[in-house]
Amino acid sequence: MAASPILKFGCCWRVGDGSNIRVSMDKWILNYPTNGVLHPPSMEEGGWFVSDLINQEQKMWYSEIIRANFHKEDANAILKISLSHRQASDVIMWLHTKKGVYSVKSGYHVARQLKKMESWAETSAGPIGVQVWSKLWMLNVPKKIKVFGWCACQNIMPTRANLRRRKVMDEDVCMLYSREAETGVHALWDYAVARDVWAGSLVRLQKWSAGQQDVLQLFQELMIRLTTAVFELFLVQS
């Protein structure tokens, strides 16, 4: 695999003055799914740079502008980013080592992860993925619920498994059920407490088996088995 996709996937900007970082196009929000803005800003004139969101004299975020133009989740994540009080420049860092410096070993692991994601993308572009995406965006639920479903299928939720892969945590096991890794499908479906919730609220799921490979497969099976109204209820309760 060529080095460029690996570096692009594994790097993220550390915000200095924000002059080099494009708001919607670049990765610049650490410890956040995709490390970038999940919801496009309501207004973005001429392509915003992160520097447009910073009061350069006071070294503070323009919080009112951010909250007025960004989704609540994105706004909260942006405002948590600490800004340097010195005249610091933007710096590109490597996400997969503790010091933020690239290593051959970490690059190899990222390359393997990318290959897995490419395989997953082929699946999501096939019959199962197309079916899930088309039905998901047509559901009569709030937009943020649809985005949550999309993030779950893309495996970009901040589960312990994903956070460990990004070197944020040392362990990926579920804190409440330490025998299994906390993946998306575990948190939403396989975990015993989650299954008790579904058994109590959705009668048709009481005796349904677990073992789905990922959330995409789970959603595809749910969409086949449940009515649209019941699946909407499941997604909202998730």
N, C-alpha and C positions, 0 to 999 in steps of 0.2 A: 504494500500500500504506500502511495506517495506520502511524503512528510507533511505537505501543506495541509491536508484535511485533518491530520492528527494534531498539528499545532493550533489550527483554528478551533478545533473542538476542545482542546485541553487548556487554552489560555483565556484569560479574563483581564479586563482593565482594572487597575486600582486607581480610583479617582483622585486626581490632584486638583488642577484648575478646571478640568472638564473640557478643555478646548479641542482635544483630539478625539473625543468620544461622541459618537452619534447616538442619540437617545433611543431610537427604535431599532437600529441596525446592529449595534454592538452589544457585547456581553460586558456588563460593568456592575452588576448587583451580586455581591458575594453571598453565599449561603441562601440562595433563592433558586427555585426551579428554573432551569435553562440559563440562569445567571443574567437574564435580560428581562425587558418589559414584556409581561404576558398579554396585556391588553393595550392595543394602540391608543395613544393619547387622543382625547376628543378634538384637540386642535394641534396641528403641528405645521406651522408656517415655514415653508422653505427648508424643511429638514432641520429639526432642532439638534443642537449639541448640548451636552450636559452642562457646559459653561453657561448656557442660557438660563439654567435653573439655579444658579449659584450667585449670591450676592458677593462679588469678588472683594469688596472692601471689608465687609464684616466677616467673610469666610463662613457664611451661613446659607442654608438652603432657602429659596423663596417658597416657603411652605404653603402660602395661600395659592400661588400659581400651580404648584404641584397637586394640591388637593382638589383644585378646581378642574384640572385637565386630565388627571390620571385616575384609573380605577383605584378603589380604596386599598386593595391588597398591594398594588404596585406603589402607591403613594407612601404607605407605611414602610415598605421595604427601602424605598429611596431615602426617606427621612431618617432611617436608622444608620445610614452610612456616615461615618465620621469624616469630617473635613479637616485638612491640615491648616493651621494658622500661619504657616510659612508659605512662601511662594513655591509650592510644590508642583511638579509636572506630573502628568498622567504616566503611569507605568504599566506595562504589560507583564502579568505574572502567570506562572504555571500553576494550575489548580491542584495537581495531583502529587505534590510533595509538600512537606510542612514548611519549607523555606521559600516556596514559590519559584524554585529554580528547576528547569527541565533536567531530567536524567534519562538515560537510555532505558533503564528498567521500567520507569513509569510510562515512558512513551510506548513501550511494548504492550503494557496493560491497556493503555488507551486505544491502541490499534486493534487489540482483540475485542474491546468493547464496541468499537465502531463497526467491526465485522458483524457482531451480533445485532447491532441496530440496523444495519443494512438488510440482514435477513428478516428482521421484524418488519421493516418498511415494505419489503416485497409482499409479506403477508397482508399488511394493512392496505396495500394497493390492490390486493386481490379481492375475490368475492366476499370474504368475511369482512375485511376492512371497509370496503365500499358500502356494504349493507349497514354496518354500525354507524359510520360517519353520516350517511344520508338520513338515517332515522334519528340520530342524536340531535342534529341541528333543526329537525322539524318538530321536536317535542314542545309541548305547551308548558314550559317551565322557565324560570328566570334565566337570563343570559349567564349569570355567574354559575348557575348549576350546570349548564351545558359546558362551560369552560372547565369546571371541575371534572366532569365526565371525560372531556377530551384529555385533560392532564393525566387522569388515571389511566386511560388507554395508552397514552404516550409514555407511561412509566416515568413521569417527571415530578411526582408528588414527593414531598420531603420525608419519605419513609426512612427508617434507620438503615435499610439496605442501600438506598441511594446516597444517604449522607456518609455512610462508610466508604462507598465507592469514590466519593469526592474528598475523602480524607478529613471530613468534618468530625466523624466519630470513629472510635477504634473497634466497636463491635456493632453487629447488625441484628442481634437476636432481639426478639420482642421482650420488652421489659415485664410484661404480665404473663407471658407464656414462653419461657426461655428456651424451649426445645426447638423453636423454629425462627427463621429470619423474618423480620418485619418487612415484608414486601407489600405492594399495593393490594394484591389479591388476598394476602393473609389478613391485612387490616380490615378490608371491606367484607370478606367472605369466609375465609377458612378459620379465623380465630373463633374459639368457642363462644365467647360473649357476643360477638357479632352474629353468629348463627342463632343464638338464643333470641336476639332482637328480631331477626327476620322471621323466625318461627312464630314469634308472638304477634307480629304485625301483618304478615303475609302468609295466609293459610297454605297456598299452593307451593310454598318453599319449605315446609316443615320437614319433609323427608327427602329433600333433594341432596344429592351427593356433592362432595367437594372435589378438590383435585384439579381444578382448572389451571392451565399453565400461566395465564396472566389475566389482567382485567379485560383486555380486548376479547379474549375467548369467553370470559364470564358474561360480558355484556351481550355478545352474540347469542349465547344460549338463553339468556334471560329474555331477549327480544323475541325469540322464537316461542318460548313457553308462555310468556305473560302477555296480557293485553297492553295496549299502549298506556292506558290510564294507570295500571298497576306498576308498570315499569317506571313511569314518571314518579310515582310514589316512592318506589325503591330508590331512585336517584336522588330525590329531595332528602330522604331520610339518611342517605349515605353521608 
